[in-house]
Amino acid sequence: MFRRSGSFVSFFVSGQMPTPHSEEFLQALSEHRFRDISMASSEEVSTGWVTPKDPTGETFDADALELGDTIWMRFRTDRKKLPTVWVNIHRATAEQSAGRKLSAKERKDLKEDLMQQLLPRILPSVALIDALYQPRQKKVVLFGTAVAVRDAFRKLMFDSFGVELTQADGYERAARSGLDGDLLKRLGEVSPVRWAPDSESGRDLPDPVRDSFEEPTPEPIAEPHDVAEDQDLEHKGSEEPESEVSA
């Protein structure tokens, strides 16, 4: 269903979302569904909703979105761009034929001609991003942490449902946990502490939290010695001195 490993970011929904599986909810997804740009002759980016069963965005089956009490949402982003290497190759060929460097206008015209010729034959890059919407908690878990992914998802949610997304950091989670006013005010005054390096030695000052998790320094290992020599000394020490024989 999902990848075995990966990263995610959580958001709280600010605003009123339509009831999941309702006609209004499905209509909002359909109006902002993914649009195909595979045959486009210009550089474009298309972002829109799809379902886990239909990555084309043509249908929105309510059963495909159901995941227990959670709504499985997915959006697709296609990006069509002319590879820079093709532009450089054709520009080098044109400059070799002309025996000079192309002007800025000539380079622009060359790129536009290449886009008309090549872009309809170039398939766009495709990215499918999953998100889990929890209506009771008014929370969304997005399985993508890149800035471009987060921005695209926020815009798509606002355009589709008119809601804002607030990232669920530590403060936001605590603020929504029911803390009273005084505790919440004190929490807002908390800031992380960073140990400054010692000006004389240049080393970091001791960190009691970090040091409490560090493993103790092992005892130094004794230098190796000659076992045979020890055995020989032990043998000599155990020998009794010879007694004198009286005549």
C-alpha positions as CSV (number, residue, x, y, z in Angstrom):
1,M,0.0,0.0,0.0
2,F,2.7,2.5,1.1
3,R,6.4,2.4,0.9
4,R,8.3,0.5,3.6
5,S,10.4,3.6,4.5
6,G,10.2,7.2,3.9
7,S,9.6,10.6,5.6
8,F,6.4,12.5,6.3
9,V,5.2,15.8,7.7
10,S,1.9,16.4,9.6
11,F,-0.5,19.4,9.3
12,F,-3.5,20.6,11.2
13,V,-6.5,21.7,9.1
14,S,-7.7,25.2,9.8
15,G,-11.2,25.5,8.4
16,Q,-14.2,23.3,7.7
17,M,-13.6,20.4,5.4
18,P,-16.6,18.7,3.7
19,T,-17.8,15.4,5.1
20,P,-15.7,12.6,3.7
21,H,-17.3,10.6,0.9
22,S,-20.0,13.2,0.6
23,E,-21.0,14.6,-2.8
24,E,-19.4,17.9,-1.9
25,F,-16.1,16.3,-1.0
26,L,-16.0,14.2,-4.2
27,Q,-17.0,17.2,-6.3
28,A,-14.1,19.2,-4.9
29,L,-11.7,16.5,-5.8
30,S,-13.1,16.1,-9.3
31,E,-13.0,19.9,-10.0
32,H,-9.3,19.9,-9.2
33,R,-8.3,16.6,-10.6
34,F,-5.1,16.0,-12.5
35,R,-4.9,17.2,-16.1
36,D,-2.7,15.3,-18.6
37,I,0.0,17.4,-20.3
38,S,1.8,14.6,-22.1
39,M,1.1,16.1,-25.5
40,A,1.8,19.7,-24.5
41,S,4.2,21.7,-26.7
42,S,5.3,24.1,-23.9
43,E,7.0,23.6,-20.6
44,E,4.3,23.0,-18.0
45,V,3.5,21.7,-14.6
46,S,0.2,20.0,-13.8
47,T,-0.9,19.1,-10.2
48,G,-4.2,17.6,-9.3
49,W,-6.0,14.9,-7.4
50,V,-6.1,11.2,-8.4
51,T,-7.1,8.1,-6.5
52,P,-5.1,5.0,-5.5
53,K,-7.1,3.0,-8.1
54,D,-7.0,5.5,-10.9
55,P,-3.7,7.5,-11.3
56,T,-5.1,9.3,-14.4
57,G,-7.6,11.4,-12.3
58,E,-10.5,10.5,-14.6
59,T,-12.6,8.9,-11.8
60,F,-13.1,9.4,-8.1
61,D,-14.5,6.3,-6.5
62,A,-15.4,6.9,-2.8
63,D,-14.4,3.3,-1.9
64,A,-10.9,3.9,-3.2
65,L,-10.4,6.7,-0.6
66,E,-11.6,4.8,2.4
67,L,-9.0,3.5,4.9
68,G,-10.9,2.8,8.1
69,D,-11.5,6.2,9.8
70,T,-8.9,7.8,7.6
71,I,-9.2,9.2,4.1
72,W,-6.5,8.1,1.7
73,M,-5.8,11.1,-0.6
74,R,-3.3,11.1,-3.4
75,F,-2.2,13.9,-5.8
76,R,-0.1,13.7,-8.9
77,T,2.4,16.3,-10.3
78,D,3.7,16.0,-13.8
79,R,6.5,18.3,-15.0
80,K,7.3,18.7,-18.6
81,K,10.6,20.4,-19.4
82,L,13.0,20.5,-22.3
83,P,16.3,18.9,-21.3
84,T,19.1,21.4,-21.2
85,V,21.5,19.1,-22.9
86,W,19.3,19.1,-26.1
87,V,19.3,22.9,-26.1
88,N,23.1,23.0,-25.7
89,I,23.6,20.5,-28.5
90,H,21.5,22.3,-31.0
91,R,23.0,25.7,-30.0
92,A,26.5,24.4,-30.5
93,T,25.5,23.0,-33.9
94,A,24.0,26.3,-34.9
95,E,27.0,28.3,-33.7
96,Q,29.3,26.0,-35.6
97,S,27.4,26.5,-38.8
98,A,27.2,30.3,-38.4
99,G,30.9,30.6,-37.3
100,R,30.0,32.8,-34.4
101,K,28.2,32.9,-31.1
102,L,24.4,33.3,-31.2
103,S,22.8,36.5,-29.9
104,A,20.3,36.4,-27.0
105,K,17.4,36.7,-29.4
106,E,18.7,33.9,-31.6
107,R,19.1,31.6,-28.6
108,K,15.6,32.4,-27.5
109,D,14.2,31.7,-30.9
110,L,16.2,28.4,-31.1
111,K,14.8,27.2,-27.8
112,E,11.2,28.1,-28.8
113,D,11.7,26.1,-32.0
114,L,13.0,23.1,-30.1
115,M,10.1,23.2,-27.7
116,Q,7.7,23.0,-30.6
117,Q,9.6,20.2,-32.2
118,L,10.7,18.1,-29.2
119,L,8.3,18.7,-26.2
120,P,5.4,16.8,-27.8
121,R,7.7,13.8,-28.0
122,I,9.0,14.1,-24.5
123,L,7.1,12.4,-21.6
124,P,6.8,14.4,-18.4
125,S,8.3,13.4,-15.1
126,V,5.6,11.9,-12.8
127,A,5.3,12.1,-9.0
128,L,2.5,10.5,-7.0
129,I,2.3,11.8,-3.4
130,D,0.0,10.2,-0.7
131,A,-1.6,11.9,2.2
132,L,-3.8,10.6,5.0
133,Y,-6.6,12.8,6.3
134,Q,-8.0,12.2,9.8
135,P,-11.3,14.0,10.0
136,R,-11.8,13.6,13.8
137,Q,-8.4,15.0,14.6
138,K,-8.6,17.5,11.7
139,K,-5.1,16.3,10.8
140,V,-3.3,15.4,7.6
141,V,-0.1,13.3,7.3
142,L,1.7,14.1,4.0
143,F,4.2,11.5,2.8
144,G,6.7,14.0,1.4
145,T,8.9,16.6,3.1
146,A,10.3,18.6,0.1
147,V,9.4,22.2,0.2
148,A,7.9,22.1,-3.4
149,V,5.8,19.1,-2.4
150,R,4.5,20.8,0.8
151,D,3.7,24.0,-1.1
152,A,1.9,22.2,-3.9
153,F,-0.2,20.2,-1.4
154,R,-1.1,23.3,0.6
155,K,-2.2,25.2,-2.5
156,L,-4.2,22.2,-3.8
157,M,-6.0,21.8,-0.4
158,F,-6.8,25.5,-0.3
159,D,-8.0,25.6,-3.9
160,S,-10.1,22.5,-3.4
161,F,-11.6,22.9,0.0
162,G,-10.7,26.5,1.1
163,V,-8.8,25.4,4.1
164,E,-5.3,26.4,5.5
165,L,-2.7,23.9,6.7
166,T,-0.6,24.6,9.8
167,Q,2.4,22.4,10.3
168,A,2.1,20.2,13.4
169,D,5.3,21.1,15.2
170,G,5.9,20.6,18.9
171,Y,4.3,23.9,19.9
172,E,1.3,23.4,17.7
173,R,0.7,19.9,19.1
174,A,0.9,21.2,22.6
175,A,-1.4,24.2,21.9
176,R,-4.1,21.8,20.6
177,S,-3.8,19.4,23.5
178,G,-5.9,21.5,25.9
179,L,-3.3,23.3,28.0
180,D,-4.5,26.2,30.1
181,G,-3.6,29.8,29.3
182,D,-0.7,30.1,31.8
183,L,1.1,26.9,30.6
184,L,0.6,27.8,27.0
185,K,2.1,31.2,27.6
186,R,5.1,29.7,29.3
187,L,5.5,27.2,26.5
188,G,5.6,30.1,24.0
189,E,8.5,31.6,25.9
190,V,10.6,28.4,25.8
191,S,13.5,28.4,23.3
192,P,16.2,25.8,22.6
193,V,19.5,26.2,24.3
194,R,22.7,25.8,22.4
195,W,26.0,25.4,24.2
196,A,28.6,27.9,23.1
197,P,32.2,26.7,22.5
198,D,34.7,27.4,25.2
199,S,36.7,30.5,24.1
200,E,40.0,29.2,25.5
201,S,40.0,25.6,24.3
202,G,37.6,25.9,21.4
203,R,35.7,22.8,22.5
204,D,32.0,22.6,23.3
205,L,31.0,23.0,26.9
206,P,29.6,19.9,28.6
207,D,26.0,19.0,27.6
208,P,24.3,17.2,30.5
209,V,21.5,15.8,28.3
210,R,23.9,14.5,25.7
211,D,26.4,13.2,28.2
212,S,23.7,11.3,30.0
213,F,23.2,9.2,26.9
214,E,26.8,8.7,26.1
215,E,28.4,5.3,26.9
216,P,31.0,5.3,29.6
217,T,34.6,5.3,28.5
218,P,36.0,1.8,28.5
219,E,38.9,1.0,30.8
220,P,42.3,1.1,29.0
221,I,43.5,-2.3,27.8
222,A,46.8,-3.5,29.3
223,E,49.6,-3.8,26.9
224,P,50.3,-7.3,25.6
225,H,53.1,-9.2,27.3
226,D,55.0,-12.3,26.8
227,V,53.0,-15.2,28.2
228,A,55.9,-17.6,27.9
229,E,58.0,-15.3,30.0
230,D,55.4,-15.2,32.7
231,Q,55.1,-19.0,32.7
232,D,58.9,-19.3,33.0
233,L,59.0,-16.9,35.9
234,E,56.2,-18.7,37.6
235,H,58.0,-22.0,37.1
236,K,61.2,-20.7,38.5
237,G,59.5,-19.2,41.6
238,S,57.9,-22.5,42.4
239,E,61.3,-24.4,42.4
240,E,62.7,-25.1,45.9
241,P,66.3,-24.4,46.5
242,E,68.6,-27.4,46.5
243,S,69.7,-28.6,50.0
244,E,73.3,-29.1,50.8
245,V,74.5,-32.7,51.2
246,S,76.6,-33.2,54.2
247,A,79.6,-35.3,53.7
